[in-house]
Amino acid sequence: MTEAIVFSTLQNIAFFVLFVGIALLFGRAFYKIYKGEPVFAKKACGATEGVIYRALGVDPKEEMTAKKYALSVVLFSVVSLVVGFAILMLQGFLWFNPEGTEGMSWHLAFNTVASFVTNTNWQAYSGETQASYLSQMLVMTVQNFVSGAVGIAVLFALMRGFTRREKKTIGNFWADLTRITLFMIPVCFVGAILLVSQGVPQTFDGAVSYVTLEGADSKLYLGPAASQIIIKQLFTNGGGFYGCNSAVPFENPTAFSNLIETLSLLVIPGGLCFTFGTAIINNHREKKMLGEMGRIRATALPRKKIRAPFSFWRYPSSLFSAWLSAPRLSSPSRNFPRASRQSATWRERKCGSVSAVLRSGRSPRLRCPTARSMRCTTALLQSAE
């Protein structure tokens, strides 16, 4: 029992070290993109960017006002919506459809493409049975790239709004979108290769039929899954290749693939904290801001006693399922016993509500960790103005 607890603790520490190290690298890379500098392969990236800018008919050096930047975002999103909607409706007549999947109904197609374009990625369909390979690649995978890039580009615009106090421009949307996407393509290529090495499918072959132990006919659905899964994880998109996403063994077959996918969910949000801190505040306070965000998250988690030790490698999703899940409030008397109610009353009496603390302007030396963290984070943002 003790050995299992120690082993699990060491695994969690190793995961945290990996997360912070990789997030720091992503943060530095995005800061270079924010400044308009190439991350790697300067000549190759410059030539590729030039081809894209000429095809779009835009000048990457042209600075945009906030209004023009926002209009560019809307224009790009509308074009993506129309193209994606047409592909999903007509997928039954297009290529790369070995299962003969019919086109989606207009309302399902609109719901799907609208959610992917806006990076909400609501998945009201099962990808392996209701989307062709072409739809998975040109709609879901492409939007997983560009919709996440649009979100980061808007963050860059916000950061420039903070730093360019004497200017009315906030950069160029098309340049930001292109540079972010070109940076993510080789990163996802490496990630997809790692997933393929663990058994995640990446093929244009159709489904494989087999007979179950009960004697029923069934299918194993294949397809170009790895290339979509890695960008889905990195940009924290919701829609995956399969209907059940990473719960499907083909999408997450081993403990190492689970480690890759779990790290992928966290490294870019964590890295953007470093990017924001470097651009807006300074190198010292970016770490403090990231720490305060983690403190707020930690103090908001339910206090549960873990009876059995977790093992990241034996049960890959157990740690994060317990970390991210909240108790279901079916019965106040059952979920909040008397001791918890008394503790909550004492905490409320000692600390007061967070909103009251922030309005009162009292000393930040509060006993309530959530209120203290929110106060410190507010002070950081105020000092950046």
N, C-alpha and C positions, 0 to 999 in steps of 0.2 A: 504493500500500500504506500509506504513512504517513498520507495523508489519510483513508483508511478507518479506520485505528486511532484517529486524533484524533476523527473524527466519531462513531465508536462510543463512545469515552470520554465525550464531551460528552453524548451521549444517555443514558448510564448515570448521569451526574451529575445531569442534569435529572430523570430518573426518581426518583432518591433524594431530591432536593429536593421534588418533588411528593409523594412518599410521606410524608416527615416533616411537611410543611405540612398535608396533609389529615389525617394521623393525629393531629396536635395538635388540630385542630378537633373531630374525633370524641372525643378524650379529654376535652376541655372539656365537650362536649355530654353525654357519659355521666356525667361528674362531677355536672352539674346534675341529671340524672335520679336519680343515687344520693342526692343531697341532697333529692329530692322537688320540685325546681324545674322549671318548664316551660322547654323549650329555645326554642320560638318559638310564636307565636299562642296566647298565654296563655288568652284567653277561649274560643277555639274548642276548644282541647285540653281545657280544664276542662269544658266542656259535654259533649264526647264522652266523656271519662272518667266523668262522672257518669252518663250513660246506660248505659255498660258496667257500672259498679259496681251500679247498680240492677237490671240484668238478671241479674247474678251473685248478687245478694243479699249483698254484702260491704260492709264499712266500711273504706275505704282508710286511715283513721287508726288502726285497731286494730293494735297491735303484736303480733307473733307470737314465740313462743319457737322455738328451733331445731327442736324436735320437731314443732310445728304447721306450721312453714315446710316441713319435709321432707315431712310428710303431704300438704300442699297440692300440692307438686310431683308426688308420686306419684299423687294423685287426678287432677290435670290430665292426666298422661301416660296413665293407664289409660283415661280417657274418650276421649282423642285416639286411642288404639290401637283401641278398639272401633269408633268412628265410621269411622276410616280403613279398617279391615279390612272393614267392611260395604260401603263404597263400592267398594273394589277388587273384591270378590266379585260385586257386583251391577251393575258398570259397563255390562254388555251390555244392561241393561234401562233405563238412565238416559239423561238428555239429553246433548247436546253430544258425540255419538259419530258423526261423519260417516263414519268408516271401518268402522263396525259391529264394533268391537273387542269380543271376548267377555270375560267376567269372568275374572280370574286364578284359578288353582288356590289352594286354601286355604293350602298351605304357602308358595307364592310371595307371596300377599297378606300373610300374617303376617310373612314375612321382610322384605318391603318396608316395611310400615307400622311394624314394630318398629324398623327401622333409621332411619327418618325421625323417629320420635318421640324416639328417644334421640340424635339429631343425629350418628349414625355414617354414615347415608346410604349404606349398601351397596346398590349398584345391580345386582341380579341379573336385570334385565329390560331390554328396549330400549323406551324411552318412546314412540317414534314409532309402534311397531307393537303394543305390549302394554298401553298405557294410553290411555283416552279423554281428551278434553279436560277433561271434568268431573273425572276422577281427577287429572289433572295440576294442575288449579287448586285443588280442595278438599282434596286429600291432600298432594301433593308441595309445591306452592307455599305452602300454609298452614303446613305443618309446617316448611318452610324458614324461615318467619318465627318461629313460636312456639317451636320447639325451640331455635333460636339465642337467642331472648329468654330462655328458661328458663335456658340456660347462663350468660348474663350476670347474670340475677337471682340465681343461686346464687353467682356471684362477688361480687355486692353483699352478700349475706348473710355471706359469708366476711369481707369487708372490715369490715362492721359488728361482726363478732365480734372483730376485732383492735382496733377503736377504742372499742367500748363495754365497757370492762372492768368497770364497776360496774353494768351492766344485764344482764338475762337475755333481752332481746328483740333481734331482728335485722331488724326491718322487717316489711313486709307483702308477701307473695309476689304477690298479685293486683294490687296497686298497681304493683309493679316490673314485672311482666309486661305490664300494660296500657301503662305509660308508655314502655317500650322499644319495644313494637310500634308504638305511635302515632308515635313518632319515626322509625322506620325506613320507614314507609309513604310519606311524601312524599319521603324520600331515594331510595327505590327507584323512585318514579314518575319522578323526574328522570333517574335512571340508565337506566330502561327507554326513555324518550324518546330518549336519546342512542344507545342500541343500535338502536332502530328507524330512526333517521336513517342508520345505517350499513348497513342492509339486513337486520337480524334480524327474522324474522317475528313478527307480533302480529295474528293473525286467527283467525276461527272457520271459515274455508274448509277443505275437505278437501284431500287430496293431489292433486298435478297429475301426470298421466301423460305420459310422453314416450318417444321411441325413441332409444336410444343410438347411437353411431357404429358399433357392431358389429351393429346391427339388432335388439337385444333390447329388450323392453318394461321400463320401470322407472318409479319414482315419486319425485317430490319432495315430501317430507312437510312440511306447514306446521303452523300452530297458534299458540296464545298462548305463544310461546316467550320473548320478551324479558322479560315480567313475572316469569317464573320464573328466568331466567338471572341477572338482576342480584342478586336476594336469595340465590341459590345461591352466587354469588361473594362477596358481602359477608359472609355468615355462614360462609364456607368450607365449605359443604355439598358432599357428593359427588355426589348424584343430580341430573342435569340433565334438560332436556326431551328431548334425544336420547341414544341409547345411548353414543355416543362423546364426548358432552359438547362441550367447546370445540374439539375436533379437527374437528367438522363445520363446513363453510364457512358454513352458515346460522346457526350459533350464534356464530361468530367470523369474520365475513367480511373485515374490513379491519385494517390496522395500528392504526388509532385505536380500534377496538372491542377489539383485543387489549390496548392500553394501558389502557383502562377496566377490562377484566376482570382484568388483572394487578394493577392498583392496588387494585381492590376486594378481592382476596384478602388484602391486607396491611394496609389502613388501620385496620380495626377491631381486629385483634390488637395492632398498634402503638399505636393510640389507647388501648386498655385498659391499656397499660403506663403511660401518662401519668395515666390515671384512678387506677390503683392507687397510683402514686407520690404523687399529690396528696393522696389520702385517707389513706394509711398513713404515708408518710414525709414528704417535703416537695418543693418544686419543684426544688431542686437535685439531690437524689438520684434523682428519677424519671428524669432524663436519664442519670445514671450507671448505673442499673439497666438501662435500655434498651441502653446501650452495652455493658455486660457480657454481656447476652443475645446481642447481635450478635457479640461477640468469641468467645463459646463456639461459636456457629454457624459462624463463619468458620474457626476453628482445627480444627473437626471435618470440614471439607470435604476431599476428596481433592486432592492437589497434581498438577494436570495442566497440561501445556504446550498452549496453544491455538495451533495452527498457522495458522489463518485468523482474521482479525478478525471479531468479531461485529457485526452491525448490527441494532439493535432494530426498525427500521422495515422492513428488507428481510426479515429472518427473525425475526418477533416472539417466538417461543417459544425461540429458540436460547439466549439468555442464561440464562433461568431453567431450561431443561432441563439445561444444563451445571452450573448452580449447585446444583440440587437433586438431581441424579443421583449415584449412587455406583457404583464399579466392581463388576462381578460377579466373585465369587471362585471362578472355575472351576479355577484352578491356582495354588498359592502361588508356585511358581517363576517363573511367567509374569507375575503381577500384582505381585509384590514381588521385584524383582531384588536382587542382592547389595548394591548401594549403599544401597537402601532399608532392607534388613534391618540393615545396619550402622548407619544413621542412627537406626532405631528402637531398636537396642540402646544407642547412645550417649544417646539421649533418656531411655530408661528408667533408665540408670545415673546420669545427671545429675539428673533430676527426681524419680525414683521414681513410684509410682502415685499417682493423685489421692487415692484413699481414704487411703493412708498419710500423705500430706501433711496432709490435713484432720484426721486423728487425732492427728498428732504436735504440732500447734499451733505449727509453726515460722513463721518470718518470711514474710510474703506476697511477699517479693521473690524470686519463683521464676523460673527460666528457662523453664519450661513454660507457654506462654500459656493453655492450657486449665485447668491447675491454678490459675493465678493468677486467672483469671476466675471459676472456681467458688468460690474462697476469698473474693473480693471480694463476690460475690453473696450468699454465706452470711453474711458480715459485715453486709451491708445488711439482710437479713431479721432477724438477731439484734438489730440496733440498733433495729428497729421494735417489738420486743416490749416 
